[in-house]
Structures are given as C-alpha cells and as structure tokens.
C-alpha cells in the first residue's frame, strides 16, 4: 500500500514537472521570436516616446513592413538608451563646456535583422529661449579607440558634425547615424561618441564678468540622448497586407469548424511588467468538425473534400480533416527589452481571422 501511494505521488510530481518544463519551453520559443533570451525585468520603466505611442495607436492602419515616419522599410523600432557617462571636469581647452560620452548598445539587434535607419536625438530638458543672447557650439565626435579616463586625445576621435545653438534653436537636435550604427553591430568597433557643448567666444569677453570682476556663470542646458533604430526582420514580414480590424467570432453555438473566441491577457502568463501595450488581445482559435459533405463556408481544399468522402465510408480507418487557421493577421506590441529599451515590434500570424478544413 505504501509503495503504491509513493509511486502515485512520484508520478504526480513528474507530471507537474513535465508540464512546467513544457510551459517554459513554449515561453522560451515565443520570447526568442522577440529577440529575447528571457522575460525582461525592467529596472526602471522609462517613459514611452510620444512618437512611438502614435505609431502603436495607428498600427492597424499601416503597412506592417514600412515605417512611414522615417520613410524606410522596417517592422521593429527601438529607442535605445544612452549608457554613457558625463566626462570629468572641464580642461583648459574646454573651459565653459559639457563633455559627455555617449554609448548605445546595439547587441539587441539579431543577426537576421537589416538595419534601415538610425537617428541620434539630443533632447534638451528645457526651452532654450532662457539663454537670451547666449550661443553654444555643439560638436559630435566618433570615438575611434579607448583612452585614459578624463583624457581626450584628438587622434582617438573624429569629428562627425558641429553646429551652433541659440535661443531660437529647437528643443531637440537630430543626426542621421545609420552607417555608423551599422558598424556598431560589431562590438569591437563600438567605442561610442563624445558630445561637447561649449559657450562661444562672445560669451567669454568683458560682458561675461559681473560687477565684482568675477566671471559670470554660463547656463549650459541639460540634455538627454537616445538612438532610434529601425530594422527589418524579413522572416516576420511575409505579407504587405494591412492589419484587419479586430475580428469577433459569433457566439452562436455550433459544432462546425469556425473561429472561437480566445482573449489572451498577458497578466495570466506573468508578462505584465515588461509588455507596455496591449495588455491583452483577442487571439481566437479554430475548433469544430469538418462533416461530409464539406460546404464552401468551411474553406476545404480538394484533399479535404476527398478525405471527408473516404471518412464517410470508413470512419474508423480515415479521420476527418482538421479544423485549422487559414487566415491570420498581425498585431503590434510595445515592450521593454532586456536592456530597458522601449521597442515597438510587429508580429505576423497572431490573430485567427478565418478557419478551414485541411
């Protein structure tokens, strides 16, 4: 008796363990299609850029393989966070300035992805109108090799672009870095960039001193940096069709093959902490019989029609055709990846629109 109970308990434990392993295997399979090695655990839920929200909200009305905002093909848009640091105190060469090392980790892009567009955005935390007559020079350098901390050697960097900023400048400055970002996909070539903001010479003349002869402070504006990267995964872009409106299967009872309602809530699978939107979606599934004779509404193939005919003569030896999805549509998802970047990604074959007998 004891051994029978023990055996039953062991079988129960093994069954549960097998089920858990199967769940983890399915989860890993889906996550790998998102370019994720494991469920992300965002350290800080950084805000979603307004442009990304607009793109997500209009995703059901656009071509899933084109990002019209940037005029390129793509089905993945990432806002990659700057992981650089503020470089130490100003030197004699850079007296009234801010020097920042910018670094963007491109390892999130899979090998299969084709980088279509990359744009650096320098966003100022306040309106530049408060600068008055102050003018700043902005210089962006590519770092070619590592140097000692706090030391800048001109041979270790290359000027990419420079411009002046005044009170009439926009709230952000953008640079196209597609070619450079492509090279960064090889980690050995990614040393990042340096950004310098420096007061122009006319601010360092006699007018820049107060009544006591002390040099007046120059209000160098605070800023943040991010890199938007648009890429195309051709394996997830098989169709140029637009997304269909959400399909709600009828609730009339029937045993015939047709779409059935299935709502997937991401809380049920423990993904609510890293999936931003949607919180869930109507996925649907196919279920029902494929009886003889097959009607046109069951979308049967010639093979399925013949199989139902044979099944009607030999029901034990030949099974009925299966009820399977024959038309699916994509959805868009906003989420945090393993590096805390905000990602907008389009996925094919996520919603069952029609079923058929196959």
N, C-alpha and C positions, 0 to 999 in steps of 0.2 A: 504493500500500500504506500509506504513511504517513498519508494523508488518511483512509483507511478506519479505521485504528486510532484516529486522533484523533476522528473522528466517533463511533465506538463509545464512546470514553471520555467524550465530551461528553454523549451520550445517557444513559450510566450515571449521570453526575453529576446531570443534570437529573431523572432518575427518582428518585434518592435525595432530591434537594432537594424534589421534589413530595411524596414520601412524608412527609418531615419536616414540611412545611407542613401536610399533611392531618392529621397527628398533633396538631400544635399547635392546629389549628382545632377538632378534636374535644375536646381538653383544655379549650380556652377555652370551648366550648359547655357542657360539664359544669360547669366552675367558675362560670360565670355563673348557673347554676341554683342554686348555693350562695351566691350573692351575693358572689362573689369575683372580683376583676379579674385576679388572677394567683395561682399557688401560694404560700400563705403561707410565710414564713420566720421562725418564732418566734425572737425574740431571747432569750427565757427561757421554758422550759417550766414555767409556773406550775402548781401542783397543781390537780387537778380537785376541786371541792367534793364532799363526800360525798353530798349530796342529788342532785347531777347523776349520779353513778355509780349510785345506787339507781334513778333514773328510767331510765337507759340499760339497766340489767340487767332491768328489768321491762317494757321497751318492747314485747316480743312479746305481752304480756298486757293491753295497754291500748288504748283508742281513740287512734289516732294524731293526732286533731284536738282532743284535750282534755288539759289539764294539770291532773290532779285534785289535785295537791299545793297548787295555788293556786286551784282552783275556777273556772278560766276556760278558754275555748277558745284553742287555740294549737298550733302544730307546730314552733315554734322557741323555744328557751330559751337566752338568752345571759347569762353572768356577765361584766359589763363592768367592767374595771379602772379604778380611780381614777387619773387623770392629773394631779391637783392637786399642790400643794406645801405645805410647812409654812410658815406666815406668820412673819415675823421676831419678834424679842424682845418679851416682854410689855410692855404700856403701863401707865400709871397706872390706867387703867380695868380692865385685865385683868392683875392683879399675879401671882397664882399660877394660871396657866391655860395651856392649849394652844389655839392657834387654827390651824385647818387649812383651806385652800381645797380643796374637792372639785370635780372636773371629770370628767364622763362623756361620752365621745364617742358620740353616737347616730347617726353617719353610716353605721354598718354596716347599719342597717335600710333595706331597699329601700322605694321609694315604694309598692309594691303591698302591703306588709305592714301589718296592722292591729294596733296595739299594744293588748294586752289587759290587761297588768299590769306594773307596775314597782315594785320594792321596794328601798329602801336598807338595807343591813345594816352596822352598825358593830360590828366584832368585836374584842373585847379579847384581847390576846396572852397574858394570864394570868388566873387566877381572881381575882375581886375580893374574895375573903374576906380577903386580906392587908391590906386597907385598914383593918381594925379599925373604929374609930368614925368614920373619915373619910367625909365625904359630899361628892359633887361635883354641880355643876349642869351639865347638858348643854343647849346651845341650838343649834338648827339654823336657819340663815338662807338665804334665796334671794338671790343677788346680782343686783341689778337693772341695774347698769352698772359699767363699769370705773373704778377709782380709782388714784391713785398708789401705787406699791409700798410696802407696810408701813403704809399709811394707811387707817383704817376710818372711813367717814362713814355715819352712821345712815341718811341719805337714800338711800344706794346699796344698801341691803339691807332685807329684810323677814323678820321672824321667822315661821318655819313651825311650830316646835314646841319646847317646853322641858320638861325633867323632871329629877328628882334621881336620883343613883345612889349606892348604898351597898354595904356588904359582901354584902348579900343579893341584889344585882342579878344578873340572868342574864349569861351570858358574851357575849351579843350583844344589840343593840338594833335594832329594825326599824321603818322608816317607809314607809308607802304613798305613793309619789310618781308614780302613774300619770298624773295630769293634768299635773303639772309636766314629766315626762319626754316627754310627747307634744309639749309646746311646744318642747322642746329639739331636736326633729327639724328645726326651722328654726335653722340655726347662728347666725344673727344674734340669736336670743333666748336662746342658751345661754351665760350668764356663770358657770355653776356655782353652788356653795353655799359657805357658811362654817360650820364646825362648831367650837364652843367648849366646852371642858371647864374648869371653874373650881371651885376649892375654895370651899365655902360659908363663911359668916361665922364660924360657931362654931369653925372651924379657925384663924382668924386672931386669936383672943383671947389672953389671957395664957398659956394652956396650950400655945400653939404656939411658946413660946420655951424654949430649953434652959437649963441651969444658968448659963451664961455670958451669958445675955441675948441670944443670937443666935436669930433666927427659925429654927425648925426647918423642914427641907425637907418638902414635901408630895409624896408619891409618886403623881403623876398617872399613871394607867395608860396604857400604849401601846396603840394600836389600829390597825386597818386598815379600809378602806371598800371596798365593792363594790356594784354595782347589778345586780340580776337583772331582766331584761326578757323578758317572754313575748309573743310576737307570732304572728299567724296569716297565713300566705300562702295565700289561698283557691285559687290555681292548683295548689297541691300538697296539696290537701285535698279531693279529689273524692269520696272514699268515707269512710264512718264505720265500715267493717268493720275488725275487729281483724286483726293480722298472723297469718298462718298459721305453723304450726311449719315448721322448715326442711324443704324437700322434697328428697329424694334420689332422682333418677330411677333406674330399674332399669338394670342393666348388661347385660342380655340383648341380644345382637346382633339388630338388626332394621333394615331399610331403610324401614320405615313411619314416617310423621311422628309424632314424640314428643319430649318434653324430653330433652336430653342434658346431661351434667354439665359445668359450667364453673365453676372456682373462680378468683375474681379476688383476687390478692394485691397489696395496694397498694404493696408494695416494687417490684413489677415495673414500675410506672409512676412510681416515684420520689416517692411521696406519703407515705412512712412517717414523715417528720419532723414533719408537721403533722396527720395523722389519728391521733387517740389510740386510738379503738376504733370498729369492729372492725379488726383488722389485715388482714382479708380476709373474703370471704363467698362462699357458693355461689350464683352468679347463674343458672346454667343457660342453655341456648339451645334453639331449635327447629330440627330438621333431619329430613329424610326425605321420602319420596314420598307422594303422595295418589293411590293407584291406583283404577281402576274395578273393581268398584263401591265407593263410599265406605261404610264401615261406621259405625255410630253412635259407636264409640270414637274416630273421627277428628274428631268435632265439626264436621262440614261444614255449611255453610249451603246453602240451596236453590240458590243461584247456583253454589256449588262442585260440588254434585251434578250439575247440568246441564252444567257445564264439563267434568267428567270424562267425562260421557256423550258430548259432542261430541268430546273428545280421543280417545276410543276409536275414533271413525270417521275422524277427521282429525288424527292425532298430529303432523304437520308444521305444520299451519296453526293449531292451537289448543294452547297449552301446558297442562300440568296445573295445578291450583290450587296455591297456595304454602302451605308449612308455616310458620305464624306463631304467636306467643304469643296466647292468648285469655284467659288469667287470670294476673295478676301480683300480687305482694304487696310491701308496703313494707319498708324497713329503717330503723333509726336509726343516726346517726353522731355521734360525739364528735370535735371537732377544734378547732384554733386558727385564728382568722380573721386577717386582715391587721393587726389592732390588738392581737394577742396575747390576745384574749378567748377564753374557753372557751365553745364553742357545742354544744348538743345539737339536732340537726335531724332531722326525719322526712321521708323521701323515698318517694313513691309509685312503683309500677311498676319495682322494682329486681330482683325475683326472679321467674323464669318458673316458674309452677306447672303450667300446662296448655298444650298446643299443639292447634292445629286447622287444618283445610284451608280456605283462604279464596280 
